[in-house]
Each structure stands twice: as structure tokens, then as C-alpha cells.
Amino acid sequence: MPQAPYAGTMHTTAAPPAPAHGRQLTVRLVFGLYLFAVCVIVFAPQPDAERFTGIVAIVARALEGWGVPFDIGYPVLEFAANVALFVPFGILVPLIAPLWHPWLVMASGFALSCLIEFTQTALPSRFPTASDLLANTLGTALGVGLLAAFMRLRSRARRSA
């Protein structure tokens, strides 16, 4: 079995191979579409945004039938939706920039969330919140973790094949 390029030295692993050009282009295109969708969701005026985010209220109302008060269900679901909104960020950024440390990816998710919340201060029908900042950052971290777990599983499967 061939050794890693740096075997026996301080560096025991090589940099990950560069993805194929077509795959990298696809990931960048998906990332651009994702950012566009995020902008529509977070910057649209409130009445228009409800077309995209109204599902949270619909589900919260449905949970009332199961005994979950709307005042509890809605904020929990909104927080979860903000987490879910940034999971793709945590997955796509490392695919575009594979040499970035996971902490840098998470810091980028935090920075993007800060930019969104700061921009919403200037929009009359939008309301920036610290909970959105936390949820978005958690979503980025979750995406980074999911991608890392997937890559480890894929690596193990390749080694055992």
C-alpha cells in the first residue's frame, strides 16, 4: 500500500485533492442560488416574506391541536427554521474552500448573520434579533459537522472497499 506523501514527517496527511472543475462549478452555482434564496427570505418586506416563512406559523397553529400553545411553538419553530436556513452554508462553504478551517467557516456564518441582522435594522418591516444570530451560527456549525461526518463515513467506506 503506498504511503501518504508526507509519511514519516511532521505532516502525516496531505491536503485534500482539488475537486473536479465541473463539480466545483456546480457547488458554486448551488451556493449562489442558496445565497439568493437567503436574501429573498431575510430581506423581503414582512408581508412578502410571509409567503416564504408562513410555513412556521402554519405548523405552529397545527401544533396547537396537539396541545402546544402557539406562543411556545412559534418561537421554537422559528429558531429551528433559522438553524435550518444556515445548515447549507456550513456544508457548501467547506466544499468551495476546502482548506478553510471549520472555525473559519463558522466565523463566516456568524459574520453573514451579523450582516443580515445589521441590515434588517434599516428595514422598517424587519426585526433583527440575537436569537436569529445564535440560530444561524448554530446552523452553520451543524452543517460543518454534518459534512465532516459524511466525509469520514465516505473515507471509511473507500478504505474498506
Secondary structure by P-SEA (a helix, b strand, c coil): ccccccccccccccccccccaaaaaaaaaaaaaaaaaaaaaccccaaaaaaacaaaaaaaaaacccccccccaaaaaaaaaaaaaacccccccccccccccaaaaaaaaaaaaaaaaaaacccccbbbbaaaaaaaaaaaaaaaaaaaaaaaaaaaaaaac
